[in-house]
């Protein structure tokens, strides 16, 4: 068995076991219908509003805009069963020869890629509990081979709101937060208090563990030996505050110590399935942290590829 085949098996088995364990006793409907209504399909995005957006624009003092994304390409670290291919094609006769009196030339492109690669947002159809997803919707009612009939990432409204960067590395006293470090409620509250912040309804919260310093060292340092991240208690706390999305500078939002095959899915289930809170992974936070920026205008308009469960994104911070 090849390494990628083995890792695919391990990731799949670990996720399945975690899902089954978390699903026990959950078919009684205690976590659905959603607080936003039994027919709702956008989850915590209901906490966005024009008023919230206008307040967030007041955080722009210098007019600086920075990307919170890493480049997505064939060399982007990703689980071994996820891949990226770019194909450049010459229209016309296939040679790229100039055409017509203007001697026009051009290139078209086609990508064959997993959408859960690079900096990505997880939609509400990404993680479920015993085949039930956000608002208790069963997979058989919306999952199709050609795409999701509900909860596709193209349905996520534009997210233009207050962004909050919690510097977990500074709070915990690490240059780079060690793999397996789990952020719970006390850590989130402590980091926010240290920075003089109050997390509010409608915010996007980004967790900075300085893990992108490992990304600069390569896939092994960033992906294969675990990472810091949220635990379920921390996810529950942020969901209760009404945040729209939670992001981190690692490959998966929940903490993983690098052992046991793969991280579990408890945080994904808590945020996506139970509370409709979106997850953003692989967030480039080094620039904001270096600038000492804690609050900013967060802007995200994801590509509207119909029926996707995840999507490669380029979120922007303006401060």
VMD Tcl script that draws the C-alpha trace (Angstrom):
set ca {
  {0.00 0.00 0.00}
  {1.41 3.38 -1.04}
  {1.83 6.21 1.49}
  {-0.99 8.29 0.04}
  {-3.31 5.28 0.05}
  {-2.45 4.50 3.64}
  {-2.96 8.10 4.76}
  {-6.28 8.27 2.90}
  {-7.41 5.16 4.75}
  {-6.26 6.57 8.09}
  {-7.90 9.97 7.56}
  {-11.14 8.35 6.46}
  {-11.23 5.81 9.28}
  {-10.41 8.36 11.95}
  {-13.06 10.75 10.70}
  {-15.65 7.96 10.52}
  {-14.91 6.75 14.05}
  {-15.08 10.27 15.44}
  {-18.34 10.92 13.60}
  {-19.90 7.72 14.89}
  {-18.82 8.42 18.46}
  {-20.19 11.94 18.33}
  {-23.44 10.78 16.79}
  {-24.50 8.66 19.75}
  {-27.73 10.02 21.19}
  {-27.97 12.81 18.64}
  {-30.89 11.47 16.64}
  {-33.33 12.85 19.21}
  {-33.26 16.26 17.50}
  {-31.70 18.18 20.38}
  {-29.38 20.12 18.07}
  {-31.94 20.94 15.39}
  {-33.96 22.77 14.21}
  {-31.57 25.70 14.07}
  {-32.03 28.83 16.16}
  {-32.47 30.63 12.83}
  {-35.48 28.54 11.83}
  {-36.18 25.05 10.59}
  {-35.93 26.07 6.93}
  {-32.76 28.12 7.25}
  {-29.81 27.28 4.98}
  {-27.19 29.95 5.75}
  {-26.64 29.46 9.48}
  {-24.65 32.08 11.36}
  {-24.51 34.28 8.26}
  {-27.90 35.46 9.54}
  {-25.88 37.50 12.05}
  {-24.52 39.69 9.27}
  {-26.30 42.99 8.70}
  {-25.83 46.35 6.98}
  {-25.44 47.93 10.41}
  {-22.66 45.50 11.31}
  {-20.89 46.17 8.02}
  {-21.05 49.93 8.51}
  {-19.58 49.61 12.01}
  {-16.80 47.41 10.65}
  {-15.83 50.02 8.04}
  {-14.92 52.37 10.90}
  {-12.05 50.02 11.74}
  {-10.27 51.10 8.55}
  {-7.73 53.71 9.68}
  {-4.77 53.28 7.33}
  {-6.47 51.95 4.22}
  {-4.15 48.95 4.04}
  {-5.50 45.75 2.50}
  {-3.75 42.41 3.03}
  {-4.56 38.97 1.71}
  {-5.23 36.26 4.28}
  {-4.68 33.46 1.76}
  {-1.82 31.24 0.73}
  {-1.15 30.45 -2.90}
  {-2.98 27.40 -4.21}
  {-1.05 25.21 -6.61}
  {0.45 21.81 -7.25}
  {2.91 22.32 -4.39}
  {0.38 23.51 -1.81}
  {0.50 21.17 1.21}
  {-2.67 19.09 1.36}
  {-3.83 15.65 2.50}
  {-2.51 13.08 0.02}
  {-5.89 12.32 -1.51}
  {-6.39 15.98 -2.46}
  {-4.65 17.34 -5.51}
  {-4.43 20.29 -7.89}
  {-3.79 20.34 -11.63}
  {-3.70 23.35 -13.93}
  {-3.95 22.88 -17.70}
  {-3.23 25.72 -20.14}
  {-4.77 25.28 -23.57}
  {-4.16 27.17 -26.81}
  {-7.46 27.88 -28.56}
  {-7.88 27.47 -32.28}
  {-5.77 24.82 -33.97}
  {-3.99 23.89 -30.76}
  {-0.61 25.37 -31.68}
  {-1.18 28.83 -30.33}
  {-0.39 30.22 -33.80}
  {-1.42 33.86 -34.36}
  {-4.83 34.16 -35.99}
  {-6.41 36.71 -38.30}
  {-5.09 40.09 -39.42}
  {-4.45 41.14 -35.81}
  {-2.20 38.11 -35.24}
  {-4.18 37.45 -32.05}
  {-2.97 34.87 -29.57}
  {-4.49 33.76 -26.28}
  {-4.52 31.11 -23.58}
  {-7.41 29.38 -21.87}
  {-7.11 27.36 -18.71}
  {-8.79 24.45 -17.00}
  {-8.33 23.24 -13.45}
  {-8.87 19.78 -12.02}
  {-8.68 20.32 -8.31}
  {-10.11 19.52 -4.93}
  {-11.76 22.61 -3.50}
  {-10.63 21.80 0.04}
  {-7.04 22.82 -0.64}
  {-5.06 25.93 0.25}
  {-7.01 28.62 2.10}
  {-10.56 27.31 2.14}
  {-13.99 27.84 3.61}
  {-16.05 24.87 4.75}
  {-19.71 25.17 3.88}
  {-22.59 23.76 5.90}
  {-22.73 20.66 3.72}
  {-19.16 19.65 4.59}
  {-19.46 17.98 8.01}
  {-22.41 16.14 9.53}
  {-23.43 13.82 12.33}
  {-24.58 10.36 11.31}
  {-25.52 11.66 7.82}
  {-27.41 14.67 9.20}
  {-26.05 18.13 8.47}
  {-26.98 21.66 9.46}
  {-30.60 21.94 10.62}
  {-30.79 18.14 10.75}
  {-31.05 17.78 6.97}
  {-30.22 14.21 5.94}
  {-27.59 13.58 3.28}
  {-30.08 11.71 1.09}
  {-32.08 14.93 0.76}
  {-29.33 17.10 -0.72}
  {-26.12 15.22 -1.56}
  {-25.80 14.48 -5.27}
  {-22.80 13.26 -7.29}
  {-23.11 16.40 -9.40}
  {-23.08 18.73 -6.37}
  {-24.97 19.64 -3.23}
  {-28.61 20.55 -3.84}
  {-28.55 22.52 -0.57}
  {-25.80 24.21 1.49}
  {-23.53 24.78 -1.51}
  {-20.85 27.38 -0.82}
  {-22.29 29.53 -3.61}
  {-25.21 30.21 -1.27}
  {-23.02 31.84 1.41}
  {-23.77 35.58 1.42}
  {-20.88 38.01 1.00}
  {-19.14 38.22 4.37}
  {-18.20 41.84 5.05}
  {-17.95 42.34 8.78}
  {-15.68 42.91 11.74}
  {-12.69 40.61 11.81}
  {-10.89 39.81 15.05}
  {-7.40 38.32 15.23}
  {-6.66 36.52 18.51}
  {-2.90 36.21 18.95}
  {-2.80 32.84 20.67}
  {0.98 32.61 20.25}
  {1.56 35.81 22.20}
  {-1.03 34.93 24.83}
  {0.44 31.47 25.43}
  {4.02 32.73 25.26}
  {5.21 30.79 22.22}
  {7.00 31.81 19.05}
  {4.96 29.04 17.40}
  {2.18 27.34 19.37}
  {3.07 23.62 19.66}
  {1.09 20.99 17.81}
  {-1.74 19.54 19.85}
  {-2.32 22.71 21.88}
  {-6.09 23.05 22.26}
  {-7.74 26.46 22.60}
  {-10.67 26.37 25.02}
  {-12.91 29.08 26.39}
  {-10.35 30.32 28.93}
  {-7.71 30.68 26.24}
  {-10.05 32.58 23.94}
  {-11.20 34.88 26.74}
  {-7.63 35.39 27.96}
  {-6.30 36.27 24.52}
  {-9.19 38.66 23.92}
  {-8.71 40.35 27.28}
  {-4.97 40.71 26.67}
  {-5.71 42.51 23.41}
  {-8.55 44.59 24.84}
  {-11.12 42.92 22.61}
  {-14.73 41.88 22.99}
  {-15.96 39.22 20.59}
  {-19.37 40.19 19.26}
  {-22.23 38.71 17.29}
  {-21.52 38.77 13.58}
  {-17.72 38.74 13.93}
  {-15.24 36.56 12.08}
  {-12.66 35.26 14.57}
  {-9.19 34.22 13.38}
  {-6.81 32.28 15.61}
  {-3.11 33.06 15.19}
  {-0.79 30.35 16.44}
  {2.08 31.53 14.19}
  {1.70 28.15 12.48}
  {2.33 29.72 9.07}
  {5.99 29.96 10.07}
  {5.96 26.18 9.75}
  {4.21 26.49 6.39}
  {7.22 28.45 5.17}
  {9.34 25.42 6.08}
  {7.29 23.04 3.93}
  {4.47 20.51 4.00}
  {6.06 18.25 6.60}
  {6.35 20.95 9.25}
  {2.91 22.42 8.57}
  {0.76 19.40 7.79}
  {2.07 16.01 8.83}
  {2.99 16.44 12.48}
  {-0.17 17.95 13.91}
  {-1.12 21.54 14.69}
  {-2.74 23.67 17.41}
  {-6.40 24.59 17.23}
  {-9.81 24.73 18.83}
  {-11.33 22.13 21.11}
  {-15.07 21.50 21.29}
  {-15.51 23.71 24.36}
  {-13.88 26.63 22.52}
  {-16.10 25.99 19.49}
  {-19.23 25.94 21.65}
  {-18.22 29.20 23.31}
  {-17.65 31.03 20.02}
  {-20.89 29.66 18.58}
  {-22.83 30.97 21.58}
  {-21.37 34.43 20.95}
  {-22.91 34.37 17.47}
  {-19.77 34.58 15.35}
  {-20.21 34.02 11.61}
  {-16.99 32.12 11.01}
  {-13.90 30.86 12.81}
  {-10.55 30.55 11.07}
  {-7.03 29.48 11.91}
  {-3.57 29.44 10.38}
  {-3.34 25.67 10.21}
  {-4.59 22.93 7.92}
  {-7.53 21.94 10.13}
  {-9.33 23.97 12.74}
  {-9.38 21.43 15.58}
  {-6.22 20.73 17.55}
  {-4.25 17.63 16.53}
  {-1.11 16.32 18.22}
  {0.02 14.45 15.13}
  {-0.79 11.00 16.50}
  {-3.75 8.67 16.05}
  {-3.83 8.96 12.28}
  {-5.81 12.18 11.83}
  {-7.70 14.84 13.77}
  {-11.25 14.09 14.82}
  {-14.22 15.99 13.49}
  {-15.81 17.18 16.75}
  {-15.10 20.89 16.20}
  {-16.32 20.72 12.61}
  {-19.53 19.06 13.76}
  {-20.04 21.59 16.56}
  {-19.59 24.62 14.36}
  {-20.99 23.52 11.00}
  {-23.72 20.99 11.81}
  {-24.97 22.14 15.19}
  {-24.52 25.90 14.88}
  {-24.12 26.85 11.23}
  {-20.79 28.61 11.88}
  {-18.43 28.54 8.92}
  {-14.82 27.34 9.12}
  {-11.88 28.92 7.31}
  {-8.64 26.94 7.24}
  {-5.13 27.76 6.07}
  {-5.47 31.46 6.92}
  {-2.34 33.58 6.45}
  {-2.25 35.58 9.69}
  {1.45 36.47 9.92}
  {1.08 39.93 8.34}
  {-1.73 41.02 10.63}
  {0.08 39.74 13.71}
  {3.33 41.45 12.71}
  {1.46 44.73 12.26}
  {-0.21 44.35 15.66}
  {-3.67 44.45 14.11}
  {-6.44 43.00 16.29}
  {-9.55 44.40 14.58}
  {-10.17 44.98 10.91}
  {-12.72 44.98 8.13}
  {-13.04 41.39 6.93}
  {-14.12 40.89 3.31}
  {-14.91 37.58 1.62}
  {-16.85 36.92 -1.57}
  {-16.22 33.30 -2.50}
  {-16.42 31.95 -6.07}
  {-19.98 30.89 -6.83}
  {-19.33 27.38 -8.04}
  {-22.73 25.74 -7.68}
  {-23.05 22.83 -5.27}
  {-19.57 22.87 -3.68}
  {-19.07 21.66 -0.12}
  {-15.82 23.60 0.30}
  {-14.23 26.44 -1.63}
  {-10.77 27.89 -2.15}
  {-10.98 31.53 -1.03}
  {-8.94 34.71 -0.72}
  {-10.23 36.60 2.32}
  {-9.06 40.18 2.69}
  {-8.33 42.21 5.83}
  {-8.51 46.01 5.56}
  {-7.28 48.16 8.44}
}
mol new
graphics top color blue
foreach p $ca { graphics top sphere $p radius 0.5 }
foreach p [lrange $ca 0 end-1] q [lrange $ca 1 end] { graphics top cylinder $p $q radius 0.2 }
display resetview
